Amino acid sequence: MSEFYTLHKDTLEKAIKAKKDRGYWSAYPETPSRKIYGENAAKDGLAAFQAQLNNEFLMDHPNDLGLIGDEKSPYGFDLKISYPAASVDELVKLSKIAGKAWAKISISERAGILLEILKRTNARSFEMAQAVMHTTGQAFAMAFQAGGPHAQDRALEAVAYAYDTMAEIPARASWVKPQGKHDPLNMEKKFRLIPRGVSSVIGCSTFPTWNTYPGMFASLMTGNSVIIKPLSGAILPAAISVKISREVLVEADIDPNVILLGVDSADAPMTKALVQHADVKIIDYTGNTEFGTWIENNAPQAQVYTEKAGLNSIVIESVDNMRAVAGNIAFSLSLYSGQMCTTPQNIFIPKDGIETADGHLSFDDVTKAIAISVEKLLGDPARANGILGAIQNPATYDRAILANGEANVILKSLEPKNEEFEGARMVGPVLIKVDASQSDIYETEKFGPISYMIACDNAEHALELAASGASQHGAITAAVYSQNEAFIEQTEDAFADAGVALSCNLVGNIFVNQSAAFSDYHVSGANPAGNACLSDTAYVANRFRVAASRKLV
Amino acid sequence: MSEFYTLHKDTLEKAIKAKKDRGYWSAYPETPSRKIYGENAAKDGLAAFQAQLNNEFLMDHPNDLGLIGDEKSPYGFDLKISYPAASVDELVKLSKIAGKAWAKISISERAGILLEILKRTNARSFEMAQAVMHTTGQAFAMAFQAGGPHAQDRALEAVAYAYDTMAEIPARASWVKPQGKHDPLNMEKKFRLIPRGVSSVIGCSTFPTWNTYPGMFASLMTGNSVIIKPLSGAILPAAISVKISREVLVEADIDPNVILLGVDSADAPMTKALVQHADVKIIDYTGNTEFGTWIENNAPQAQVYTEKAGLNSIVIESVDNMRAVAGNIAFSLSLYSGQMCTTPQNIFIPKDGIETADGHLSFDDVTKAIAISVEKLLGDPARANGILGAIQNPATYDRAILANGEANVILKSLEPKNEEFEGARMVGPVLIKVDASQSDIYETEKFGPISYMIACDNAEHALELAASGASQHGAITAAVYSQNEAFIEQTEDAFADAGVALSCNLVGNIFVNQSAAFSDYHVSGANPAGNACLSDTAYVANRFRVAASRKLV
């Protein structure tokens, strides 16, 4: 068992160093290259995915409810995969039993097993890319990166935080207290790290690995057993992850029920029963705000970590080159059709326009520049397919179409053809002009490719609205464009107070939507968009406790 | 301002090392010695206390509600001190304003200020001892140690945890991501530590500094402003602490409202309004279980850290020397008349008795040995006064007197005279024999000097009852006496599962009630006796968050 640790010790140490340095570091290559992943990796991954279609997902796993599965690819076909399904009571019972032994092995042994799971998951990144693509609608390149290596990096980051926090606590200590002329008081103390118990991770349908792995690996590393509960429309990525994990656990002579899959159907959802089960002590949730807030308030028996949603914003005060800025924003709005929790929704612009290196631009000039950039970016259907992907949830598609009928639409959604998948549900960003006074429209989250261009009194007003919206309704990202250092400082203060990660003057190939493991803290935990961060010390430190035993020497 | 840090840097570094080593270490001498604290320290401390009686507590502090105060010494006289009182809205408003600048100074500057506060608090330990003695009823020696240096050590421990956790996060990072043949992506990132906001610490009447300082100093160190809300019967120790803190803050050019005192009366309590205020983001609570659970469930806007109560137990399986064991237990039951959160209530003993080095002892032999030890320990009135102290709350006294009328009393409470304070409310332990089946009696917390000797089928049964009581109702401490290594291991497993700190075979001058800063984790946070530990990383890591700002280089 300790062989896995020996094998991966170096990676773990580098990860621990990286999360302190917070510079660029990655353990799992993000390039879908045959040189890295093997000559046939792409072909084999696709074949593995295709062989899985219309078939039972073979996994030695509790299944007292038989087989369940009804996934539909956003690219227009049914996956027809059925998964072993178990009831909440059965899952929790088996998880508790398996957790006993898992809690007792050393943190090095656990880290070794978890890094072996990640290594094997990494090797199957092409298969995972197909699974993520056809459950979330992400385009292939994004599904590979976000569903594969980037998610694996986030998992490793959680392991690194948990390991580092636990490693500080000595297993034994000698407590020798001087007593003047008398003999000292002398005690031997033992400290045992104890987990909370059963942990459940509630996944989302847009990032079924990237948002699931941090909670899963943080809880496993801290000695908890884990039940992964994917949404019924995006089971396959979680099922592959669970299967790999169980295989490694069996090899390490550990009860594989340390990690279980909770499969349900839209007709008979199990999530409420699972998160309210008396023995579920940790809950990680990613998803809509309403249900996340319900969990925060209705599972008092558990530690609850949430990533919900909010109102991400861009504030434009002044720019150097409008074209470069518009290009960057256009990509941010288009990427995965605005289905990222980091996609900007609200763009605040002074109604009298802005200054640029090439002179003054009116409000309409600015919005037009962005609209033109979107049109250009998505003008080529092949490129558009690669950027937009497809819409995961029909409700998101309907919302976007509805928004195209709103007043003052600046740019209607483009709906490029997808040559490869004719049934793909695709829709590009719709840009709508509103006045700052219309907060009833833009201060509601409109998940998907819908963005508001908001005419503000001036730049200060723009900043004030963006920051107060974030404080009140939550936000994960914000961006500012300004050539004025004092205004940038003001922006930094305002968004720090609102607990939002800020990006300043991004142009070129780096986007506000992107969040890099080991460097960017994803979600601050300091506004209504979520109470936790992926990852920081607070994310791991309360998943375990210390039990002590002391005796006289 | 940074001078304070320079002055105390060495102490902080030692504290950080100590909390990792977890051996014996203390920054503040526990001996009330004139050599350490000065020739006149005892006399001056008493004089300062006496001068305060019947007077207004002079402190430059918000007071929109005028003056409030009605403390009564458990030693039989009224303190007649009145304190500046402010309304919840006023306190929170001023706390928020003061918090802005406090959040922005560096962690070294904050640490320096906090350690200067502790240094000055330490210098006034004799005055504090009087204040603690005459609000809690603790005997002088205990009031000095627990109210003074031990509380200061716990404060420093919280500062050390918070500083260490925050110091890991760099203020800046350079993120340079290779792009093959192209130029790397190059970003500069800034990370700002942001506090949660206003923190409120709800004190208890038995340990008004020891249990208040950890939350107070953890929140202050992490940049939050703090409102201390002592119970209306034990304000003075908190008021002295707040006054010293505000003086240091003013010297450091910081708005003293960073630390505020919330004074109320039993007739018009403010705690519910305070903890439910929308701007109160952190709550530390020590006190009874009912109100603690209410706070856990009714302040969703805040991070809540609780220390409540539970059923502490002793399991006796076998002993070497019964006399030594009985002496140790007798002291644990008698110390501060059982008013410690660490005092054992339930003593589980096999009904057929136990083995000792001197042969078999029956159940009655064991209970009789403990009863005799209590009688001997408290036989000398002067010594009894020094151990028992006085009873803080009349309800605790009434409960003890009532218990003396229960069936099967083994030892009735001794009520020794107090020569110095005639009106002292004093009562010694009452020991009551019950059968294991009478869980309705012993599975209820009876705060004060009431202990049950519980006749169990055998040692395994004793352990099972003790551990299940702890899991269900909470427990902070447990003790075991056994000469059988296998049974001790079994006990360690059972209490680790129940999240209780265990002491094995204590005899002599070390007691289950005692919990040493930097070494013993006080409260596990893993059973209903409380959700937090004083202190560990989890206690501090979620009191602040990280706000990031990044830009292209």
Interface residues (C-beta under 8 A of the other chain):
Chain A: K20 D21 R22 G23 Y24 T165 E168 I169 P170 A173 S174 W175 V176 K177 P178 Q179 L185 M187 K189 K190 F191 R192 I194 R196 E296 N297 P300 E492 F495 A496 D497 G499 V500 A501 L502 S503 C504 N505 L506 V507 G508 N509 I510 A516 S519 D520 Y521 S524 G525 A526 C533 D536 T537 A538 A541 N542 R545 V546 A547 A548 S549 R550 K551 L552
Chain B: K20 D21 R22 G23 Y24 T165 E168 I169 P170 A173 S174 W175 V176 K177 P178 Q179 L185 M187 K189 K190 F191 R192 I194 R196 E296 N297 P300 E492 F495 A496 D497 G499 V500 A501 L502 S503 C504 N505 L506 V507 G508 N509 I510 A516 S519 D520 Y521 S524 G525 A526 C533 D536 T537 A538 A541 N542 R545 V546 A547 A548 S549 R550 K551 L552
